[in-house]
């Protein structure tokens, strides 16, 4: 089997993995999509009611459904149609490098992308180097 094919199959298996936690009549089912998590919960627990949904999208999309078969908890469950729609993610928090100065913290917030973070770090590095060069030239004269 070619290495690329093996890595691709492994990646798909990890992404499509279903995780279950909980006990009693309430569980959390995590999968790659709402439909996959809900289908697994129905197969495993019969006819559960979805109490909550939590989306995560750091490396790949994951959806965690809190499901129950407890009639008392099911009575307060939100409408399944509302939970089936993806949750709109809030904007990512402002990223400030650990070595940022007070002036940097008061400037415009950085965009949430690796390119912007690396560009900002490179700019800080060049500024430090220029400052060190200026100090060494001042001592020499």
VOMAR-768681 format. One record per residue: residue number from 1; x, y, z of N, C-alpha, C in turn; residue in one letter. Coordinates in steps of 0.05 Angstrom, whole numbers, plus 32768, in hexadecimal, padded with zeros to 4 digits. Each point is the difference from the previous one (the first is absolute). Layout:
BEGIN
+------+------+------+------+------+------+------+------+------+------+------+
! resi !   nx !   ny !   nz !  cax !  cay !  caz !   cx !   cy !   cz ! resn !
+------+------+------+------+------+------+------+------+------+------+------+
!  NUM !    X !    Y !    Z !    X !    Y !    Z !    X !    Y !    Z !    A !
...
+------+------+------+------+------+------+------+------+------+------+------+
This chain:
BEGIN
+------+------+------+------+------+------+------+------+------+------+------+
! resi !   nx !   ny !   nz !  cax !  cay !  caz !   cx !   cy !   cz ! resn !
+------+------+------+------+------+------+------+------+------+------+------+
!    1 ! 8011 ! 7FE8 ! 8000 ! 7FEF ! 8018 ! 8000 ! 8012 ! 8019 ! 8000 !    X !
!    2 ! 7FFC ! 8012 ! 7FEE ! 800F ! 8019 ! 7FFF ! 7FFC ! 8010 ! 801A !    X !
!    3 ! 8015 ! 800D ! 8008 ! 7FFF ! 8010 ! 8019 ! 7FEA ! 8015 ! 8000 !    X !
!    4 ! 7FFD ! 800E ! 7FEA ! 7FEB ! 8014 ! 7FFE ! 7FE4 ! 7FF5 ! 8004 !    X !
!    5 ! 7FFB ! 7FE9 ! 7FF5 ! 7FE6 ! 7FF3 ! 8003 ! 7FFC ! 7FF8 ! 801D !    X !
!    6 ! 8014 ! 7FF6 ! 800D ! 7FFE ! 7FF8 ! 801C ! 7FFA ! 8018 ! 8012 !    X !
!    7 ! 800E ! 8016 ! 7FFB ! 7FFC ! 8018 ! 8010 ! 7FE4 ! 800B ! 7FFB !    X !
!    8 ! 7FF7 ! 8000 ! 7FE7 ! 7FE5 ! 8009 ! 7FF9 ! 7FEA ! 7FEF ! 800E !    X !
!    9 ! 8004 ! 7FE6 ! 8001 ! 7FEC ! 7FEF ! 800D ! 8001 ! 8005 ! 801F !    X !
!   10 ! 8018 ! 8003 ! 800B ! 8002 ! 8006 ! 801C ! 7FF2 ! 801B ! 8007 !    X !
!   11 ! 8005 ! 8014 ! 7FEF ! 7FF4 ! 801B ! 8005 ! 7FE2 ! 7FFE ! 7FFF !    X !
!   12 ! 7FF5 ! 7FF2 ! 7FEC ! 7FE3 ! 7FFC ! 7FFE ! 7FF4 ! 7FF2 ! 8019 !    X !
!   13 ! 800F ! 7FEB ! 8009 ! 7FF6 ! 7FF1 ! 8017 ! 8000 ! 8012 ! 8019 !    X !
!   14 ! 8014 ! 8010 ! 8004 ! 8001 ! 8012 ! 8017 ! 7FEA ! 8015 ! 7FFE !    X !
!   15 ! 7FFC ! 800C ! 7FE9 ! 7FEC ! 8014 ! 7FFC ! 7FE4 ! 7FF6 ! 8004 !    X !
!   16 ! 7FFB ! 7FE7 ! 7FF7 ! 7FE5 ! 7FF4 ! 8002 ! 7FFB ! 7FF1 ! 801A !    X !
!   17 ! 8013 ! 8000 ! 8012 ! 7FFE ! 7FF1 ! 8019 ! 7FE9 ! 800B ! 8011 !    X !
!   18 ! 7FF1 ! 7FEF ! 800D ! 7FEB ! 8007 ! 8013 ! 8009 ! 7FFB ! 801C !    X !
!   19 ! 7FFD ! 8013 ! 8012 ! 8008 ! 7FFD ! 801B ! 7FE7 ! 8003 ! 8012 !    X !
!   20 ! 7FFE ! 7FF0 ! 8015 ! 7FE9 ! 8000 ! 8012 ! 800A ! 8001 ! 801C !    X !
!   21 ! 7FF4 ! 8011 ! 8010 ! 8006 ! 8001 ! 801D ! 7FE6 ! 8005 ! 800F !    X !
!   22 ! 8000 ! 7FFA ! 8019 ! 7FE8 ! 8003 ! 8010 ! 7FF8 ! 7FE6 ! 800D !    X !
!   23 ! 7FEA ! 8002 ! 8010 ! 7FF6 ! 7FE8 ! 800D ! 7FE3 ! 8005 ! 8007 !    X !
!   24 ! 7FF3 ! 7FEB ! 8009 ! 7FE4 ! 8002 ! 8007 ! 7FEF ! 8004 ! 7FE7 !    X !
!   25 ! 7FF1 ! 8016 ! 8000 ! 7FEE ! 8005 ! 7FE9 ! 8008 ! 8018 ! 7FF0 !    X !
!   26 ! 8018 ! 800C ! 8006 ! 800A ! 8017 ! 7FF1 ! 801C ! 7FFB ! 7FF6 !    X !
!   27 ! 8005 ! 8006 ! 7FE6 ! 8019 ! 7FFB ! 7FF4 ! 8008 ! 8018 ! 7FEE !    X !
!   28 ! 801A ! 8002 ! 7FFB ! 800A ! 8012 ! 7FEC ! 800B ! 7FF0 ! 7FE9 !    X !
!   29 ! 7FF6 ! 8006 ! 7FE8 ! 8009 ! 7FF1 ! 7FE8 ! 800E ! 8015 ! 7FEE !    X !
!   30 ! 8019 ! 7FFA ! 7FF9 ! 800F ! 8013 ! 7FEF ! 8007 ! 7FF2 ! 7FE6 !    X !
!   31 ! 7FFB ! 800E ! 7FEA ! 8006 ! 7FF5 ! 7FE5 ! 8007 ! 8017 ! 7FED !    X !
!   32 ! 8004 ! 7FFA ! 7FE7 ! 8008 ! 8014 ! 7FED ! 7FEA ! 8012 ! 7FF7 !    X !
!   33 ! 7FE7 ! 7FF8 ! 8004 ! 7FE9 ! 8011 ! 7FF8 ! 7FE8 ! 7FFA ! 8013 !    X !
!   34 ! 7FED ! 8012 ! 7FFF ! 7FE7 ! 7FFC ! 8010 ! 7FF3 ! 7FE6 ! 7FF7 !    X !
!   35 ! 7FFD ! 7FFC ! 7FE6 ! 7FF2 ! 7FE8 ! 7FF6 ! 800D ! 7FE6 ! 800A !    X !
!   36 ! 801B ! 7FFF ! 7FFE ! 800E ! 7FE8 ! 8009 ! 7FFD ! 7FFB ! 801E !    X !
!   37 ! 8003 ! 8015 ! 8010 ! 7FFD ! 7FFD ! 801D ! 7FE3 ! 7FF8 ! 8007 !    X !
!   38 ! 7FEC ! 800C ! 7FF3 ! 7FE4 ! 7FFA ! 8006 ! 7FFA ! 7FE3 ! 7FF7 !    X !
!   39 ! 8009 ! 7FF8 ! 7FE9 ! 7FFB ! 7FE5 ! 7FF6 ! 800C ! 7FEB ! 8013 !    X !
!   40 ! 8019 ! 8006 ! 8009 ! 800D ! 7FED ! 8013 ! 7FF0 ! 7FFF ! 801A !    X !
!   41 ! 7FF7 ! 8017 ! 800B ! 7FF1 ! 8001 ! 8019 ! 7FE6 ! 7FF0 ! 7FFD !    X !
!   42 ! 7FF3 ! 8002 ! 7FE9 ! 7FE7 ! 7FF1 ! 7FFC ! 8005 ! 7FE2 ! 7FFF !    X !
!   43 ! 8015 ! 7FF9 ! 7FF2 ! 8007 ! 7FE3 ! 7FFE ! 8008 ! 7FF5 ! 801B !    X !
!   44 ! 800E ! 800F ! 8010 ! 800B ! 7FF5 ! 8019 ! 7FEC ! 8002 ! 8017 !    X !
!   45 ! 7FF1 ! 8017 ! 8001 ! 7FEF ! 8005 ! 8018 ! 7FE2 ! 7FFF ! 7FFA !    X !
!   46 ! 7FF8 ! 7FF7 ! 7FE9 ! 7FE4 ! 7FFE ! 7FF9 ! 7FF5 ! 801A ! 7FF5 !    X !
!   47 ! 7FF0 ! 800E ! 800E ! 7FF4 ! 8019 ! 7FF7 ! 8006 ! 8016 ! 8014 !    X !
!   48 ! 801A ! 8009 ! 8001 ! 8007 ! 8014 ! 8014 ! 7FF7 ! 801C ! 7FF7 !    X !
!   49 ! 7FFF ! 8012 ! 8013 ! 7FFA ! 801C ! 7FFB ! 801A ! 8010 ! 8002 !    X !
!   50 ! 8004 ! 8012 ! 7FED ! 8018 ! 8011 ! 8000 ! 7FFB ! 8018 ! 8013 !    X !
!   51 ! 8011 ! 8003 ! 8014 ! 7FFD ! 8016 ! 8013 ! 8011 ! 8018 ! 7FF8 !    X !
!   52 ! 8018 ! 7FFB ! 7FF4 ! 8012 ! 8016 ! 7FF9 ! 8012 ! 7FF8 ! 7FE9 !    X !
!   53 ! 800B ! 8015 ! 7FF4 ! 8014 ! 7FFB ! 7FEA ! 8017 ! 8013 ! 8005 !    X !
!   54 ! 8019 ! 7FF5 ! 7FFB ! 8018 ! 8011 ! 8002 ! 8011 ! 7FFA ! 7FE8 !    X !
!   55 ! 8007 ! 8015 ! 7FF1 ! 8011 ! 7FFC ! 7FE8 ! 801D ! 8008 ! 8007 !    X !
!   56 ! 8012 ! 7FF3 ! 7FF2 ! 801C ! 8006 ! 8003 ! 800D ! 7FFD ! 7FE5 !    X !
!   57 ! 8012 ! 8012 ! 7FF9 ! 800D ! 7FFF ! 7FE6 ! 801D ! 8009 ! 8001 !    X !
!   58 ! 8010 ! 7FF2 ! 8010 ! 801C ! 8008 ! 8002 ! 8010 ! 7FF3 ! 7FEA !    X !
!   59 ! 8001 ! 7FE6 ! 7FFF ! 800F ! 7FF2 ! 7FEB ! 7FED ! 7FF5 ! 7FEB !    X !
!   60 ! 7FE8 ! 7FF8 ! 8008 ! 7FEC ! 7FF7 ! 7FED ! 7FE5 ! 8003 ! 800F !    X !
!   61 ! 7FEA ! 8001 ! 7FF2 ! 7FE6 ! 8004 ! 800D ! 7FF9 ! 7FE9 ! 8012 !    X !
!   62 ! 7FF6 ! 8006 ! 8018 ! 7FF6 ! 7FEC ! 8013 ! 7FE7 ! 800C ! 800C !    X !
!   63 ! 7FEC ! 7FEF ! 8004 ! 7FE6 ! 8008 ! 800D ! 7FFC ! 7FED ! 8017 !    X !
!   64 ! 7FFA ! 800C ! 8018 ! 7FFA ! 7FF1 ! 8017 ! 7FE2 ! 8004 ! 8007 !    X !
!   65 ! 7FF1 ! 7FEB ! 8002 ! 7FE4 ! 8001 ! 8007 ! 7FFD ! 7FF4 ! 801C !    X !
!   66 ! 7FF2 ! 800E ! 8011 ! 7FF8 ! 7FF5 ! 801A ! 7FE5 ! 7FF4 ! 7FFC !    X !
!   67 ! 7FFD ! 7FE6 ! 8004 ! 7FE7 ! 7FF1 ! 7FFC ! 7FF7 ! 7FF3 ! 8019 !    X !
!   68 ! 7FE6 ! 7FFB ! 8003 ! 7FF5 ! 7FF3 ! 8017 ! 7FE8 ! 7FEF ! 7FF9 !    X !
!   69 ! 7FFB ! 7FEC ! 8011 ! 7FE7 ! 7FF1 ! 7FFE ! 7FEF ! 8005 ! 8019 !    X !
!   70 ! 8009 ! 8012 ! 8011 ! 7FF1 ! 8007 ! 8018 ! 7FE9 ! 8012 ! 7FF9 !    X !
!   71 ! 7FE6 ! 7FF8 ! 8005 ! 7FE9 ! 8010 ! 7FF9 ! 7FFF ! 801C ! 800D !    X !
!   72 ! 800A ! 8002 ! 8018 ! 8000 ! 801A ! 800E ! 8013 ! 8014 ! 7FF2 !    X !
!   73 ! 8018 ! 7FF7 ! 7FF9 ! 8012 ! 8011 ! 7FF1 ! 7FF6 ! 8006 ! 7FE4 !    X !
!   74 ! 7FF4 ! 7FEC ! 7FF4 ! 7FF7 ! 8003 ! 7FE4 ! 7FE9 ! 8015 ! 7FFE !    X !
!   75 ! 7FF1 ! 8004 ! 8016 ! 7FEB ! 8013 ! 8000 ! 800A ! 801D ! 7FFC !    X !
!   76 ! 8019 ! 8005 ! 8009 ! 800B ! 801B ! 7FFD ! 8012 ! 8003 ! 7FE8 !    X !
!   77 ! 8001 ! 7FED ! 7FEF ! 8012 ! 8000 ! 7FE9 ! 7FF7 ! 8015 ! 7FEB !    X !
!   78 ! 8013 ! 800D ! 7FF3 ! 7FF9 ! 8013 ! 7FEA ! 7FF7 ! 7FF0 ! 7FE8 !    X !
!   79 ! 7FF4 ! 800E ! 7FED ! 7FF6 ! 7FF4 ! 7FE7 ! 8018 ! 7FF4 ! 7FF0 !    X !
!   80 ! 7FFC ! 7FE8 ! 7FF6 ! 8015 ! 7FF2 ! 7FF1 ! 8008 ! 8010 ! 7FE7 !    X !
!   81 ! 7FED ! 800D ! 7FF3 ! 8005 ! 8010 ! 7FE8 ! 8014 ! 8016 ! 8006 !    X !
!   82 ! 7FFE ! 800D ! 8017 ! 8012 ! 8015 ! 8008 ! 801C ! 7FF5 ! 8004 !    X !
!   83 ! 8002 ! 7FE9 ! 800C ! 801A ! 7FF4 ! 8006 ! 800D ! 7FF4 ! 7FE7 !    X !
!   84 ! 7FF1 ! 7FF9 ! 7FEC ! 800B ! 7FF4 ! 7FE8 ! 800F ! 8015 ! 7FEF !    X !
!   85 ! 7FFA ! 8019 ! 8003 ! 800E ! 8015 ! 7FF2 ! 801B ! 8005 ! 800D !    X !
!   86 ! 8015 ! 8005 ! 7FF0 ! 801B ! 8005 ! 800C ! 8000 ! 8018 ! 8012 !    X !
!   87 ! 8010 ! 7FFF ! 8014 ! 8002 ! 8017 ! 8012 ! 8014 ! 8014 ! 7FF4 !    X !
!   88 ! 7FF8 ! 8019 ! 7FFF ! 8012 ! 8015 ! 7FF5 ! 8016 ! 8005 ! 8014 !    X !
!   89 ! 8019 ! 7FFD ! 7FF7 ! 8016 ! 8004 ! 8012 ! 8005 ! 801E ! 8004 !    X !
!   90 ! 8007 ! 8007 ! 8019 ! 8007 ! 801C ! 8006 ! 801B ! 8005 ! 7FF4 !    X !
!   91 ! 8006 ! 801A ! 7FFD ! 801A ! 8007 ! 7FF6 ! 8015 ! 7FF7 ! 8013 !    X !
!   92 ! 8017 ! 7FF9 ! 7FF5 ! 8016 ! 7FF6 ! 8010 ! 800B ! 8017 ! 8011 !    X !
!   93 ! 800B ! 7FFA ! 8017 ! 800A ! 8015 ! 8012 ! 8018 ! 800D ! 7FF3 !    X !
!   94 ! 8006 ! 8019 ! 8009 ! 8017 ! 800E ! 7FF7 ! 8019 ! 7FF1 ! 8008 !    X !
!   95 ! 8014 ! 7FFF ! 7FEE ! 8018 ! 7FF2 ! 8006 ! 8016 ! 8014 ! 8005 !    X !
!   96 ! 800C ! 7FFF ! 8018 ! 8016 ! 8012 ! 8006 ! 8018 ! 7FEE ! 8008 !    X !
!   97 ! 8016 ! 8002 ! 7FF2 ! 8017 ! 7FEF ! 8007 ! 8009 ! 8006 ! 801C !    X !
!   98 ! 800C ! 7FEC ! 800D ! 8009 ! 8003 ! 801C ! 8014 ! 8017 ! 8004 !    X !
!   99 ! 8011 ! 8004 ! 7FEB ! 8015 ! 8015 ! 8003 ! 7FF7 ! 801B ! 7FF7 !    X !
!  100 ! 7FE6 ! 8004 ! 7FFB ! 7FF6 ! 8019 ! 7FF7 ! 8004 ! 8016 ! 8015 !    X !
!  101 ! 8005 ! 8018 ! 7FF6 ! 8004 ! 8017 ! 8012 ! 7FE5 ! 800D ! 8005 !    X !
!  102 ! 8000 ! 8013 ! 8013 ! 7FE7 ! 800E ! 8006 ! 7FF5 ! 800E ! 7FE8 !    X !
!  103 ! 8012 ! 800C ! 7FEF ! 7FF8 ! 800E ! 7FE8 ! 7FF2 ! 7FEC ! 7FED !    X !
!  104 ! 800B ! 7FE7 ! 7FFE ! 7FF4 ! 7FEC ! 7FEE ! 7FE4 ! 7FF9 ! 8009 !    X !
!  105 ! 7FFC ! 7FFE ! 801B ! 7FE6 ! 7FF8 ! 800B ! 7FEB ! 8015 ! 7FFA !    X !
!  106 ! 8008 ! 8019 ! 7FFE ! 7FED ! 8016 ! 7FFB ! 7FFB ! 8005 ! 7FE3 !    X !
!  107 ! 800F ! 7FF3 ! 7FEE ! 7FFD ! 8004 ! 7FE4 ! 7FE8 ! 7FEF ! 7FF6 !    X !
!  108 ! 7FFD ! 8000 ! 7FE6 ! 7FEA ! 7FF1 ! 7FF4 ! 8002 ! 7FE2 ! 8007 !    X !
!  109 ! 7FEA ! 7FF3 ! 8004 ! 8001 ! 7FE3 ! 8005 ! 800A ! 7FF1 ! 7FE7 !    X !
!  110 ! 800E ! 7FEA ! 8005 ! 800B ! 7FF0 ! 7FEA ! 7FEA ! 7FEF ! 7FF4 !    X !
!  111 ! 8000 ! 7FFC ! 7FE6 ! 7FED ! 7FED ! 7FF4 ! 8007 ! 7FE4 ! 8009 !    X !
!  112 ! 7FEC ! 7FEE ! 8000 ! 8003 ! 7FE5 ! 800A ! 8009 ! 7FEE ! 7FE9 !    X !
!  113 ! 801A ! 8001 ! 7FFA ! 800B ! 7FEE ! 7FEC ! 801E ! 7FFC ! 8006 !    X !
!  114 ! 800A ! 7FE9 ! 7FF9 ! 801C ! 7FFA ! 8005 ! 8012 ! 8013 ! 7FF1 !    X !
!  115 ! 7FF9 ! 8007 ! 7FE7 ! 8011 ! 8012 ! 7FF1 ! 8003 ! 801B ! 800E !    X !
!  116 ! 7FEA ! 800A ! 800B ! 8000 ! 801A ! 800D ! 8011 ! 7FFE ! 801A !    X !
!  117 ! 7FFD ! 7FEA ! 800E ! 8010 ! 7FFC ! 8019 ! 801E ! 7FFF ! 7FF9 !    X !
!  118 ! 8007 ! 7FF0 ! 7FEC ! 801C ! 7FFE ! 7FF9 ! 800B ! 801A ! 7FF5 !    X !
!  119 ! 7FF0 ! 800F ! 7FF1 ! 8009 ! 801A ! 7FF5 ! 8005 ! 8013 ! 8018 !    X !
!  120 ! 7FEE ! 7FFF ! 8013 ! 8003 ! 8012 ! 8017 ! 8019 ! 7FF9 ! 8010 !    X !
!  121 ! 8005 ! 7FE6 ! 8004 ! 8018 ! 7FF8 ! 800F ! 8019 ! 8008 ! 7FF1 !    X !
!  122 ! 8000 ! 7FFD ! 7FE6 ! 8017 ! 8008 ! 7FEF ! 8005 ! 801E ! 8002 !    X !
!  123 ! 7FEA ! 800F ! 8000 ! 8003 ! 801D ! 8003 ! 800C ! 8008 ! 801B !    X !
!  124 ! 7FF7 ! 7FF3 ! 8015 ! 800C ! 8005 ! 801B ! 801D ! 7FF8 ! 8001 !    X !
!  125 ! 8008 ! 7FEA ! 7FF3 ! 801B ! 7FF7 ! 8000 ! 8012 ! 8015 ! 7FF1 !    X !
!  126 ! 7FF6 ! 8009 ! 7FE9 ! 8010 ! 8014 ! 7FF1 ! 8002 ! 801A ! 800F !    X !
!  127 ! 7FEC ! 8008 ! 800E ! 8001 ! 8018 ! 8011 ! 8014 ! 7FFD ! 8016 !    X !
!  128 ! 8001 ! 7FE9 ! 800D ! 8014 ! 7FFB ! 8015 ! 801C ! 8001 ! 7FF4 !    X !
!  129 ! 8004 ! 7FF4 ! 7FE9 ! 801A ! 8000 ! 7FF3 ! 8009 ! 801C ! 7FF9 !    X !
!  130 ! 7FEE ! 8010 ! 7FF4 ! 8006 ! 801C ! 7FF9 ! 8008 ! 8010 ! 8019 !    X !
!  131 ! 7FF1 ! 7FFB ! 8016 ! 8006 ! 800E ! 8019 ! 801C ! 7FF8 ! 800B !    X !
!  132 ! 8007 ! 7FE6 ! 7FFE ! 801A ! 7FF7 ! 8008 ! 8016 ! 800C ! 7FEF !    X !
!  133 ! 7FFC ! 8002 ! 7FE6 ! 8013 ! 800C ! 7FED ! 8004 ! 801D ! 8007 !    X !
!  134 ! 7FEA ! 800F ! 8005 ! 8002 ! 801C ! 8007 ! 8010 ! 8004 ! 8019 !    X !
!  135 ! 7FFC ! 7FEF ! 8014 ! 800F ! 8003 ! 8019 ! 801E ! 7FFA ! 7FFC !    X !
!  136 ! 8006 ! 7FEC ! 7FF0 ! 801C ! 7FF9 ! 7FFB ! 800F ! 8016 ! 7FF0 !    X !
!  137 ! 7FF1 ! 800D ! 7FED ! 800C ! 8016 ! 7FF1 ! 8004 ! 8018 ! 8013 !    X !
!  138 ! 7FEF ! 8005 ! 8012 ! 8002 ! 8017 ! 8013 ! 8018 ! 7FFC ! 8012 !    X !
!  139 ! 8005 ! 7FE7 ! 8009 ! 8017 ! 7FFB ! 8011 ! 801B ! 8003 ! 7FF1 !    X !
!  140 ! 8000 ! 7FF8 ! 7FE6 ! 8018 ! 8001 ! 7FF0 ! 8008 ! 801D ! 7FFA !    X !
!  141 ! 7FEE ! 8013 ! 7FFF ! 8007 ! 801B ! 7FF9 ! 8007 ! 8011 ! 8018 !    X !
+------+------+------+------+------+------+------+------+------+------+------+
